[in-house]
Every structure is written in structure tokens, then in C-alpha cells.
């Protein structure tokens, strides 16, 4: 990769790298491809660490600060998928990289924490997708993030300090207890078909829209409205659409709620209560 940068790859815009069965590190010349806009790395099972060489931000022979430029200067989308043993991403807060990165996907790895440089340097990042990342405990301190998608992050406990976040999707994150400092949140989608109570953090946030896929037990409690145990967690939300599945129908049972003017429509109470014990 290094020897080819000034020859055949200098105009490369889109790059897919697949099945790096034996590679223990990512190529360290990618950061200086001047026109690279999209990278997808798919299945690199031997990589455990992504070090500073991946984002080397200065010319190989001219490491003086005056000659430093941001790594990946035009990259706006990156997907890192199936790096199943990846545990560490070393990117210090002051290292300039990914100045125009807008979308990042991290899927199927063991990354313990998101690097400080991602939050401080990727100032254009507005969508972050994190799927099946084992060991990740928190997502916090991203000033530009507008959309966050979380799926099967079994160790995730905390989301905080995302001042511009507008849309949040959470699916099967059973340990998540804290959702704080998200003042711009407009829409939250929660999916956990075993969920029998709304998370406590719902009482401390104020989204305009809640879309919920949960158990019939929880849906029945929501259908009780102001007399139900869940009212304090959802009654302040302007619009609520809540569903429980049966058979192959994910929306067999429903509650549709509007705060102002007050409206609550459901097919749960009569149908569920009339079932045989």
C-alpha cells in the first residue's frame, strides 16, 4: 500500500477490504489517500488493536508539526465489520483525523471503549451505528452526533452528553440504565420483546416520539394509561406507538397515545382480558 500511494491508488475514492484472515493490523497507508471517501473492512479476525499508525497524520519523512495534515481528509463514511477480536483503538485526542467523517459503523468486535480522538476530531460525525460490540460500556461526549443506532450491545450501561442527538434506536441492550444529557432528542425507538417495564431513564428524558416493541405484559400496563404503573415514564411523551408481537406479526397488539389533546387507543385490554386463563 505504501509503495503504491503515488501511483495507481492516488485517485481511489471507494475501498472494500474483505477477509483479512491473517493480517494483524490495518494497512498504514490508507490515511494518505487524498480522495478516499468510503472504506468498508469486512472480516479481519486476527486484528486485536488499531494503533496510531492507522491515522499517521504527517508525511513519512517530514514529521514536523507545521507539515501535519489531517488523516483521511475526505473520508465521509467508514464501516468496520467482523473484526471479531478487535479490543483497542488508540487515537489520542489531539491527533487530527477524519475531519469530514459523517457516518461510522462498528459491528461485531470487542472494542472496550471509543477512542478520545473520535469525539474530539471527527467534528462532522452525525450518525454512529454500534452493533454487537462486546465489552463496550458507554457512549458519551459526542458533540456533533445526530443519530445513534445500538443493537445487541450486551454490556452497554450508559449514554450521556450527546447535545445534538435527535434520533436514538436501542435494540436488545439489557444493561442500559443511564440515558442523560440528550436535550435535543426527538425520537427514541426501543426494541426488546422480553421487556416487562419501561427503563427508569424514560422519566428523565423528553422525546417527542416513542416507538416501542415490548412484551404483552408491558403493553397491557401501558394500555392502562394514567392508572397504570408505567404512566410516569411515558405520559409526558407527545406521541407513543407501542407494540407487542404474536406469531409472525410484530404489531399484533398496540397502544397509540397522544399527550395533547389526550388520546389513547388500544386493542389490548378487551382482547387480552377475554382470553382463557
C-alpha positions as CSV (number, residue, x, y, z in Angstrom):
1,X,0.0,0.0,0.0
2,X,2.8,2.5,0.9
3,X,4.7,2.0,-2.3
4,X,1.6,2.4,-4.4
5,X,0.2,5.6,-3.0
6,X,1.7,7.9,-5.6
7,X,1.0,5.6,-8.5
8,X,-2.2,3.6,-9.0
9,X,-4.2,4.3,-5.8
10,X,-3.8,8.1,-5.6
11,X,-7.3,8.7,-7.1
12,X,-9.1,5.9,-5.2
13,X,-12.5,7.0,-3.8
14,X,-14.1,3.8,-2.6
15,X,-12.4,0.8,-1.0
16,X,-13.7,-2.6,0.2
17,X,-11.3,-4.9,2.0
18,X,-12.7,-8.3,2.7
19,X,-11.5,-11.5,4.5
20,X,-8.1,-10.4,6.0
21,X,-7.7,-13.9,7.6
22,X,-4.1,-13.5,8.7
23,X,-3.5,-9.7,8.9
24,X,-2.8,-8.5,12.4
25,X,-3.0,-4.8,11.6
26,X,-4.8,-2.5,9.1
27,X,-2.8,-1.0,6.2
28,X,-1.0,2.1,7.4
29,X,-1.0,3.9,4.1
30,X,-4.7,4.4,3.7
31,X,-4.8,7.6,5.7
32,X,-2.9,9.5,3.0
33,X,-5.1,8.5,0.1
34,X,-6.2,12.1,-0.7
35,X,-9.6,11.3,-2.4
36,X,-10.7,8.3,-0.4
37,X,-14.4,8.8,0.6
38,X,-15.6,5.4,1.8
39,X,-14.0,2.4,3.4
40,X,-15.5,-0.9,4.4
41,X,-13.4,-3.5,6.1
42,X,-15.2,-6.8,6.4
43,X,-14.0,-9.8,8.4
44,X,-10.5,-9.3,9.8
45,X,-10.4,-11.8,12.7
46,X,-6.7,-11.5,13.6
47,X,-6.7,-7.8,14.3
48,X,-6.8,-7.0,18.1
49,X,-5.5,-3.5,18.0
50,X,-5.8,-0.4,15.8
51,X,-2.8,1.8,16.6
52,X,-1.7,5.4,15.8
53,X,-0.1,4.2,12.6
54,X,-3.6,3.8,11.0
55,X,-4.0,7.5,11.4
56,X,-0.4,8.7,10.8
57,X,-1.2,12.4,10.0
58,X,2.1,13.6,8.5
59,X,4.4,12.8,5.6
60,X,6.6,9.8,6.3
61,X,9.8,11.8,6.1
62,X,8.5,15.1,7.4
63,X,7.1,14.7,10.9
64,X,7.4,18.4,11.8
65,X,4.1,19.9,13.2
66,X,4.0,22.6,10.5
67,X,3.6,19.8,7.9
68,X,1.0,17.8,9.7
69,X,-2.4,17.4,7.9
70,X,-5.5,15.5,9.0
71,X,-5.5,11.9,8.1
72,X,-8.4,10.6,5.8
73,X,-9.1,14.2,4.7
74,X,-12.1,13.4,2.5
75,X,-13.5,10.2,4.1
76,X,-17.1,10.6,4.9
77,X,-18.2,7.0,5.7
78,X,-16.4,4.1,7.3
79,X,-17.7,0.6,8.2
80,X,-15.6,-1.8,10.3
81,X,-17.4,-5.2,10.4
82,X,-16.5,-8.6,11.7
83,X,-13.2,-7.6,13.3
84,X,-14.2,-10.1,16.0
85,X,-11.1,-9.9,18.2
86,X,-10.6,-6.1,18.0
87,X,-10.3,-4.8,21.5
88,X,-8.4,-1.5,21.4
89,X,-8.5,1.6,19.2
90,X,-5.6,4.0,20.0
91,X,-6.4,7.5,18.9
92,X,-5.4,10.4,21.1
93,X,-7.5,13.4,21.4
94,X,-5.0,15.8,19.7
95,X,-4.4,13.6,16.6
96,X,-6.1,15.1,13.6
97,X,-8.1,12.6,11.5
98,X,-11.4,12.1,9.8
99,X,-12.4,15.8,9.6
100,X,-15.4,15.2,7.3
101,X,-16.4,11.7,8.6
102,X,-20.3,11.7,8.7
103,X,-21.2,8.0,9.2
104,X,-19.4,5.3,11.2
105,X,-20.4,1.7,11.7
106,X,-18.8,-0.6,14.2
107,X,-20.1,-4.2,14.1
108,X,-19.1,-7.5,15.7
109,X,-16.0,-6.7,17.7
110,X,-14.8,-6.5,21.3
111,X,-13.9,-2.8,21.5
112,X,-13.9,-1.8,25.2
113,X,-14.2,2.0,24.6
114,X,-14.5,4.5,21.9
115,X,-11.2,6.5,21.4
116,X,-11.0,10.1,22.7
117,X,-9.9,11.2,19.2
118,X,-13.2,10.1,17.6
119,X,-15.2,12.5,19.7
120,X,-12.8,15.4,19.6
121,X,-11.6,15.3,15.9
122,X,-14.5,13.8,13.9
123,X,-16.4,17.0,14.1
124,X,-18.8,16.2,11.2
125,X,-19.8,12.8,12.6
126,X,-23.6,12.8,12.7
127,X,-24.5,9.0,12.5
128,X,-23.0,6.3,14.6
129,X,-24.1,2.6,14.4
130,X,-22.8,0.2,17.0
131,X,-23.9,-3.4,16.6
132,X,-22.8,-6.4,18.7
133,X,-19.8,-4.8,20.3
134,X,-18.8,-6.8,23.4
135,X,-17.4,-5.0,26.4
136,X,-18.4,-1.5,25.4
137,X,-19.9,0.1,28.5
138,X,-20.6,3.7,27.4
139,X,-21.2,6.1,24.5
140,X,-20.6,9.7,25.6
141,X,-19.3,13.1,24.7
142,X,-20.0,13.3,21.0
143,X,-20.9,17.0,20.3
144,X,-22.0,16.5,16.7
145,X,-23.9,13.2,16.8
146,X,-27.5,13.5,15.5
147,X,-28.4,9.8,15.1
148,X,-27.3,6.8,17.2
149,X,-28.2,3.1,16.5
150,X,-27.5,0.5,19.1
151,X,-28.2,-3.2,18.6
152,X,-27.1,-6.2,20.7
153,X,-24.6,-4.4,22.8
154,X,-25.0,-6.6,25.8
155,X,-22.6,-4.7,28.1
156,X,-23.7,-1.2,27.4
157,X,-24.7,0.7,30.5
158,X,-24.6,4.4,29.8
159,X,-25.3,7.0,27.1
160,X,-24.6,10.6,28.1
161,X,-23.6,14.1,26.8
162,X,-24.9,14.0,23.3
163,X,-26.2,17.5,22.9
164,X,-27.4,17.3,19.3
165,X,-28.7,13.8,19.3
166,X,-32.2,13.7,17.7
167,X,-32.8,10.0,16.9
168,X,-31.9,7.1,19.1
169,X,-32.5,3.4,18.3
170,X,-31.9,0.8,21.0
171,X,-32.4,-2.9,20.4
172,X,-31.5,-5.6,22.9
173,X,-29.2,-3.7,25.2
174,X,-30.4,-5.2,28.5
175,X,-27.9,-3.5,30.8
176,X,-28.5,0.1,29.7
177,X,-29.5,2.1,32.8
178,X,-28.4,5.7,32.1
179,X,-29.6,8.0,29.3
180,X,-28.7,11.5,30.2
181,X,-27.9,14.9,28.7
182,X,-29.7,14.4,25.4
183,X,-31.7,17.7,25.3
184,X,-32.3,17.7,21.5
185,X,-33.8,14.1,21.4
186,X,-36.8,13.9,19.2
187,X,-37.4,10.2,18.6
188,X,-36.5,7.1,20.5
189,X,-37.1,3.5,19.3
190,X,-36.9,0.8,21.9
191,X,-37.0,-2.9,20.9
192,X,-36.8,-5.7,23.5
193,X,-39.7,-8.3,23.2
194,X,-38.8,-9.5,26.7
195,X,-39.1,-6.0,28.3
196,X,-41.8,-6.0,31.1
197,X,-41.1,-2.5,32.4
198,X,-40.0,0.7,30.7
199,X,-36.5,1.8,31.6
200,X,-36.2,4.2,34.5
201,X,-34.3,6.7,32.3
202,X,-37.5,7.3,30.3
203,X,-38.8,9.5,33.2
204,X,-35.8,11.8,32.8
205,X,-35.8,12.5,29.1
206,X,-38.4,14.3,27.0
207,X,-38.5,13.0,23.4
208,X,-41.5,14.0,21.2
209,X,-41.9,10.4,19.8
210,X,-41.5,7.0,21.4
211,X,-41.8,3.8,19.3
212,X,-41.7,0.7,21.5
213,X,-41.6,-3.1,20.7
214,X,-42.0,-5.0,24.0
215,X,-43.8,-7.8,25.8
216,X,-47.5,-8.1,26.1
217,X,-47.2,-7.7,29.9
218,X,-45.7,-4.2,29.4
219,X,-48.1,-3.3,26.7
220,X,-51.0,-4.1,29.0
221,X,-49.6,-1.9,31.6
222,X,-49.2,1.0,29.1
223,X,-52.7,0.4,27.9
224,X,-54.0,1.2,31.4
225,X,-52.9,4.8,30.8
226,X,-52.9,7.1,33.9
227,X,-53.9,4.3,36.2
228,X,-51.0,2.0,35.1
229,X,-47.6,1.6,36.7
230,X,-45.8,2.9,33.6
231,X,-47.6,6.3,33.3
232,X,-44.8,8.4,34.9
233,X,-42.3,7.1,32.3
234,X,-44.3,7.8,29.1
235,X,-47.2,10.1,29.9
236,X,-45.0,13.2,29.1
237,X,-44.1,12.0,25.7
238,X,-46.1,13.7,23.0
239,X,-46.6,10.7,20.7
240,X,-46.3,7.0,21.7
241,X,-46.6,3.9,19.5
242,X,-46.2,0.7,21.4
243,X,-46.5,-2.8,20.1
244,X,-46.3,-6.5,21.2
245,X,-46.0,-9.4,18.8
246,X,-47.8,-12.6,18.4
247,X,-46.9,-15.3,15.9
248,X,-45.3,-13.6,12.9
249,X,-47.0,-10.3,13.5
250,X,-44.7,-7.8,15.3
251,X,-47.6,-5.3,15.7
252,X,-50.4,-7.7,16.6
253,X,-51.2,-5.8,19.8
254,X,-50.9,-2.0,20.0
255,X,-51.2,1.2,22.1
256,X,-51.4,4.5,20.3
257,X,-51.1,7.5,22.7
258,X,-51.1,11.3,22.2
259,X,-50.5,13.6,25.1
260,X,-52.2,16.8,23.8
261,X,-55.0,16.5,23.1
262,X,-55.2,13.4,25.2
263,X,-55.9,10.2,23.2
264,X,-55.2,6.5,24.0
265,X,-56.3,3.8,21.5
266,X,-55.5,0.1,22.1
267,X,-56.7,-3.4,21.2
268,X,-55.1,-4.9,24.2
269,X,-57.4,-4.6,27.2
270,X,-60.6,-6.3,25.8
271,X,-58.8,-8.9,23.7
272,X,-56.2,-9.8,26.3
273,X,-58.6,-9.9,29.3
274,X,-61.1,-12.0,27.4
275,X,-58.6,-14.8,26.8
276,X,-58.9,-18.0,28.7
277,X,-56.7,-18.3,31.7
